[in-house]
Amino acid sequence: MDKATLVSIDIDGGRDLLKLLDKARFKVVVAGWFHVPEFFDWRLWIASPVYDSEGMLAALRKIQAVLRKASRRLSIELAQITVVSPKDPVIRELRRRYGKTPFVQMMRAGGHMIGDRFIDEAFLYRVKR
């Protein structure tokens, strides 16, 4: 089966959601679209310390509240989002590699192992040390 294509409406939606999460003071250390072999679609990964301090469900609820508040302005749905811990091996490796890079917004990565997973392709918005 062919890999789904990441389109500009998804890229714009992820960027807009990240801005709204920042405005809501929801801390995000890494954000980007990831395509991994076990999924046939792209997922917007959001790594946040909220995952560690309050749990995955609480983090998803907070993101969902931001999505609801934005209603029709965003072209992204909660089902497209994966919330992970900043301690996730993929996230730790991205932070190690790119955390000191001054500008990673809209950077493409992938095609190799990152952390403990093969990342087919990634489109990064943010990688903070």
C-alpha positions in Angstrom: 0.0 0.0 0.0 1.3 3.5 -0.9 2.1 6.0 1.8 -0.3 8.8 2.4 0.9 12.3 1.4 1.2 15.1 3.9 -0.6 18.0 2.3 -0.4 21.7 2.9 -3.8 21.8 4.8 -2.3 19.4 7.4 0.9 21.4 7.6 -1.0 24.6 8.1 -3.3 23.0 10.6 -0.4 21.6 12.7 1.3 25.0 12.7 -1.9 26.8 13.7 -2.6 24.3 16.5 0.9 24.8 17.8 0.4 28.5 18.0 -2.9 28.0 19.9 -1.3 25.6 22.3 1.4 28.2 23.0 -1.2 30.8 23.6 -3.0 28.4 26.0 0.4 27.9 27.8 0.4 24.2 27.0 4.2 23.5 26.9 5.4 21.7 23.7 9.0 20.6 23.4 8.8 18.8 20.1 6.0 18.9 17.5 5.9 17.5 14.0 4.2 15.3 11.6 5.6 11.7 11.6 5.0 8.9 9.2 6.0 5.5 10.7 5.6 2.2 8.9 2.9 0.8 11.2 0.5 3.6 10.3 -0.8 4.3 6.8 -1.3 8.0 7.6 0.6 10.9 9.1 0.3 11.6 12.8 1.0 14.9 14.5 3.3 14.1 17.4 3.3 16.5 20.3 5.8 15.9 23.1 4.9 17.7 26.3 5.9 17.5 29.9 2.1 17.5 30.6 2.2 13.9 29.5 4.6 13.1 32.4 3.1 15.3 35.1 -0.6 14.7 34.4 -0.8 11.7 32.1 -1.6 11.1 28.4 -5.4 11.4 28.8 -5.1 14.8 30.6 -2.8 16.0 27.9 -5.2 14.9 25.2 -8.1 16.6 27.0 -6.2 19.9 27.1 -5.4 19.6 23.4 -9.0 18.7 22.7 -10.2 21.8 24.6 -8.0 24.0 22.4 -9.3 22.3 19.3 -12.9 22.8 20.4 -12.3 26.4 21.2 -10.8 27.0 17.7 -13.7 25.0 16.2 -13.8 25.5 12.4 -10.6 27.5 12.1 -8.4 24.4 12.3 -8.2 21.6 9.8 -6.9 19.1 12.2 -8.7 16.5 14.4 -7.8 14.9 17.7 -7.6 11.5 16.0 -4.6 12.8 14.0 -2.6 13.6 17.1 -0.3 11.5 19.2 0.8 12.9 22.5 4.1 11.5 23.8 6.5 12.1 26.7 9.6 14.2 26.3 11.3 11.0 27.5 10.2 9.0 24.5 13.3 7.6 22.7 12.4 9.2 19.4 11.8 12.6 21.1 15.0 12.3 23.2 17.0 11.6 20.0 15.5 14.5 18.1 16.2 16.8 21.0 19.8 15.5 21.1 20.3 16.0 17.4 18.4 19.2 16.7 17.8 20.9 20.1 20.6 23.4 19.6 19.8 24.0 16.0 18.5 27.6 15.9 15.8 27.0 13.3 14.1 23.7 12.7 10.7 24.9 11.8 9.4 23.2 8.7 12.4 20.9 8.6 12.1 17.4 7.0 13.8 14.4 8.6 13.4 10.6 8.4 14.3 7.7 6.3 16.3 6.1 9.2 16.1 5.0 12.8 15.5 7.9 15.3 15.6 6.7 18.8 14.0 3.2 18.9 11.8 3.5 15.8 12.2 3.7 12.0 10.8 7.0 11.0 9.9 6.9 7.3 9.4 10.6 7.1 9.0 13.6 9.5 8.1 17.2 9.1 9.2 19.1 12.2 7.8 22.4 13.6 9.7 22.6 16.8 12.5 20.8 18.6 13.5 22.4 21.9 16.4 21.2 24.0 
